[in-house]
């Protein structure tokens, strides 16, 4: 099966987020004035700033992308790595999970399943927060 293009996933996530009350979301376009490695999407959820790096299934963060997400998180933003709209909504607290999952404490990517991986496939971190199905 052919992997969807990242721009298609970005548009799906943006459409899902725009339907949420209290959410403003924008696509960051790469320009000469932009910062290399900054996440694809940014916005606010009820006044709380967020940054989301969008990845195709099976793709990992580059070290620079992981560093930028960490900078945003240290600055107080919600950060996430999302491969689909469900992950973006989960990480912003806008949907209930359909199965148990884990969230990397560093890059905030989602790992589904009853057991956490040994290390995050995106950033190499070994610590995860467990989230059970509500």
Secondary structure, DSSP 4 states (H G I P E B T S, - for coil): -PPPPHHHHHHHHHHHHHTSTTEEEEEPPP-TTSPTT--SEEEEETTEEEEEEE--TT----HHHHHHHHHHHHTT-EEEEESSHHHHHHHTT-S--SS-EEEETTT-BEEESSS--SS-TTT----EEEE---
